[in-house]
């Protein structure tokens, strides 16, 4: 089997109304420089992605999905490098293309292709599945207190066991926690993701005791700047609320790398990990955390159906991926671009069981959201 052609399809799929921020919280969430615009200046759903359609001489097709705003020149170089290759003769953990933000979308397509060729779900290529269902959270961005409560109630009524919020020092997260506990009960859990915007440990400690009293905060994710992991350890000593570090390998230009997980473990700086990366590297990172007895979940960039299917397979193959993962794109985006959405019930997503990634691309929807 040899790859004969790779088609790249550029799409933009906006977010649904009322899924991201409250109207008064105009807070773009894209962390990288985008076409000359500084970080945190462009909202994620305004940025294009590529879908990759990989064709072979045997008539098989594999589909992949890039992260948002990837480099077109690197994409073209990866395509040129893969043409003529036999995926069955490559190491699926180390594809013959450049390691970059552009890598993971092609990896998803190759796993899809090889799984279809061997007639097995992608998780079988990772050694097998620990679970058929993966725990997932509801998600939203920054909210007013009233909106935070409303979205939490909405999540609970939909069967979710928790919700993830974005937040900064201007948000009254204590009021969120207290009022959500009153409405949803103490077992409905909150993840507060500051994206490092709490700035200093003292600012977190100031309200951590009140959050502890609320009793429904699952963890603080990336509370302070991640360059100083000693601050993460300090917070673990100052609060009973678990501290989570997000290691996102697609943000390699911001210096994030696999070794961040090792350093955090050495410093005893975290209780949980959020790992966001490609299929093979997720299992690799999860294994590192598992050896240290630390559970993890799978992060995302609020992606579409192809990438999220790949996340489900990776979560299934990682023993310690027991926390609620960020697989919620179909709840946020107007369309996931697959024929049958991933099955989400009672705060869990079902791992696709068909060969490859196990999802069928909706070509009509792709054409609707395609851009020049």
N, C-alpha and C positions, 0 to 999 in steps of 0.2 A: 504493500500500500504506500503510495507516494502522494504528497500534497501537490496539486496541479495549479490551484488558484486560491487566492484569498481576497474576498470582497470586503471593503470597509464601508460602512453605512453610518453617516453622521446624523444624530438625532438629538432633539431637545424635548424632554417630557416635563412640563411644569408641575408644580405641586398643586394639590387640590386646595380649594378655599378653606381657611380656618384650620389648616393642619400644622402650620409652622409657628409663627409668633402672634402675639396680640397686636392689634393695630398700632398701639403706642410704642411697641418695641421693634423699631426698625433696625434690625441687627443681622447683617449678612453673616453667613456661617462658613464661607470658603476660606481656608487658612492660607492658601498659597497665592503667590503673585499670579495674576491672570491677565495676559495680554497688556502688560504695562501698568495694570491697576494694582495698588498695594493689597496686602493680605487683609482679610475681613472687610472687603469693599464690594464683593459681588455675591449675591445670593446663589446657593448651590443649584437651584432648579433653573437658573438662567444660563447654565453652562452646558455645552454640548458634550456628548459621549460618542464613541464609536461602537457599533456592533460589527463583529467579524464573522464572516461566513466562509469557512474553510472547506474546500472541495478536494476530493481525491480521485485518482485514476480508477477506483473501484465504484465510484458513484456515491460514496458516503459523504455526508456533510456534518461538520461540527460547528457549533456556534459559541462565540465568546462575546464579552462585553467589557469595554474599558472603563477605567475611572473617568471622572469628568476632567475636561481640559487637558488631556494628554498632549504630548509633543508630536505633531504630524510627521516630522522628519524621522523621529525615532520609530514611529509606527511603520512608516514606509520601509525603513531599514530592517525591521523585524520581519515584515512580509517577505522581503527579498531573501532573507536568511532562511526562512522556512520553506520556500518553494523548492520542490524536489526532494525534501526530506521524507523519510519513512518514520512516522510517529512511533511505530512499534520497535524501532531500533534506537530510540532516544531514551535517556533517563528522564522519567517524568518529574523528578525532583530537581532537574538541572537542564532545562531546555537550551538548545543552541542559539539563543538570542541574548541580547544585552540585558543585564540586570538593571532595571529602572522602574519608574512608575508605570511604564507601558507594558511591563512583563505579564502582569497577572491576567489581563484580558485574553491574551493569547494562550496562556496556560489553561484557562477555563475551556477554550475551544479545543485544545489538544486532549484534555481529559474527556470532553464530550465525545470526541472522535474515537479515541481508543476504547472507551466504554461501549460505544455502539458497535465497533468492530468485534470486540470480545463478547458482546451481548451481556454486559454486567453493569450495574449502577456504578457511578464514579467512586463511591466510598469503598468498593471492593478493591480498587486500585491503590487504596491507602491502607489495606490490611483488613478491612471489614468494619462493621458498625457496632458501636456500643449501645446505640439507642435508635429507635425508629422515629421518635418524636423529640424535637429540640425545644427547650424552653425559650420563650421570647417575651420581650417587653412591648408595651405601647410606647409611643414616642411623641414628643412635641418640642417646640423651641422655648423661647423666653415668653413668660406669660404674666399678666396681672394676677393678683391673688384670686379674684373671682373667676378668671379664665382658667387658672391652674386647677381650681377645685372642679370646675365644669368638665375639663378634659379628663381629670382623674375619674370622675363619676362615669363619663362616657366610656373610658377604658374598662372599668370594672363591669359595667353592664354588657360589654362585649366579651367578657370572659377572661380578661387579662388579670394577672396577679400583681402587676406593678406597672409603673410608668416612669419614663426617663425624661427629665427636663434639662434644658440648657439654662444657665443662670450666671449672673455676675453680682458684684457687691451692691448694685442698685436694687436687686430683687429681694423681697422680703421672704426668704426661703423658710424662715421659722413660721410665719403665718401660713405659707403653703402647707407645710407639714402638719401643723395643728388643725387647720380646717379640713384638710383631706382625711386625717385620722378620724375626725368627728363625723364626716360624711361616709367614709368607706371602711372604717374600722382599722385597727392596728395591724392586721395581717396584710393589708394592701400596701405594697412597698414602693418607695421612691428612690430613684437614682438621680443624684444632683451632679450634673456634668458642667463644671465651670470652664472647661477648656483652658485651664491655668489662669483664669482671670480673677481669682481671689488674691493674687499677687504676693502675699506674705502670710506665714503661719499665724501671726498674731491676729490677723483679720478673721481667720477661720475659728480660732479658739474663742473669740469674742462671742460667737453665737452657737458654738458646738454643744455647750451644755443644754441649751434650749432644744436643739435638735435631738439630743439624747433623750430628753424628757418626753418629746413627742413620740419617740419609740417606733417610728415607721420609716426611717431612712435606711435603705439597704446599704448604701455606700456613698462616699464622696469621690467622684472620678476626676482625676487631673485637677485637684483643687488649686495648686500653686505651680509656678514655673517648674518645668520638669528638668531643667538643667541642674537643679540642686536637689538631688534625691535625699540628701540629709534632712531637708525640710519635710519630706514625706515621712521619714522615720520619726521625726519630732512630732508630727501630727498624730502618728500612731500611739505615741506615748501620752499625748495630751487629750485624746478623745477615744471613747469606746466605739465610735462609728467607724466601720471598716474603710480603709483607704485603698483606692484602685488606681492603677497606672495604665494609661492607654498607650500601647506600643503599636504605632501605625506605620508599617514599612513603606506604604506609598508616599509618606512624607519624608523620604530619605533626604530630600534637599533641605529639610529643616533639621537634619542630623539624627533622625530616628533610625535605629538599627536593632538587629537581633540581640546584640550585646547589652542593650538597655535592660532587658529582662534579667540577664545574669547579674548586672550591677545592682538592680533593685533587690534581688534575692540576697546577694552578699551583704547588703546594707540592712537587711530586714526592714525594708522601707514600705512594703505593701502587704495588704491582705488578699487582694484580688488583682487579676490582670484582665484588661480588655485588649485582645489581639485583633488587629485588622491587617490583612495581607492576603496573599494568594493561597491556593489550596495546600500545596506541600509545605510552605513555610508556616501556615497556621498550625498544622500538626506538629511541626518541628518546635515551634515556640510553646505549644501546649505541653509537649513532652518535657521541655525544660522546666516549666512551672510545676508539672506533675511530680517531677523528681524532688521538688522542694515542698511538696504537699500543698500547693496553692491552686485553688480553682480559677477558672477563667470563663470568659464568654467571647463571642465573635462580634467585633465592631463592624461598621459599615460607613459608607458615604451617602446613605439614603439612596440605594441603588435600584436597578430594575431587575426583572425576573431572572435573567440568565445568571448574573453574578450572585444573586441571592440564593438561587438553587445550588450554586457551587459552595456557598457558605454553609448551607444545610448539610451537604455531603461531608465537608471538613469537620463540622461540629459533631456529626455522627461518629467520625473516626477518632476523635480525641477523648480519651477516658475522662479527663477532668473538666470537660466543657459542660458543666452542670448549672452554671449561672444563666440568667436570662439574656439571650443574645439579641443583637440589634438587627433583626430580620423583619423589617416592617415597611419596606419600600412601597408595597402594594397598597398600604393604608394611607400613604402620603402623596404619592405621584398619581397623576391622572390615569396612567396606564402603566402596566408592567411589561408590555410588549410580548407576553406569552399567552397562548390560547387558553390554558387553564391555570389560574393563579395558584400559587403555593397554598396548600390547605392549612389554614390556621384555625385551631379549635382550643378553647379554654387556655389561652396563653401558651400554646405550643404549635410549632410548625411541623408538618409531616415531611420526612425526608423522601424525596422522589425515588420511586423504585424501578422506573423504566431504565433501559440502558443509557449510558452516558450521564449527562446532567439530569435527564429524565423530564425535560420540558420541551414543548413545541413552540417555536417562535410564531407569533401572529403577524404574518406578512402584511396584512391590511393595516394593522395598527402601526407597523414600522413605516409604511408609506405615509401615513397620516402625520407622523412626527419627524419624518426625514427633513433635513435642511440641506441646502446646496453645499 
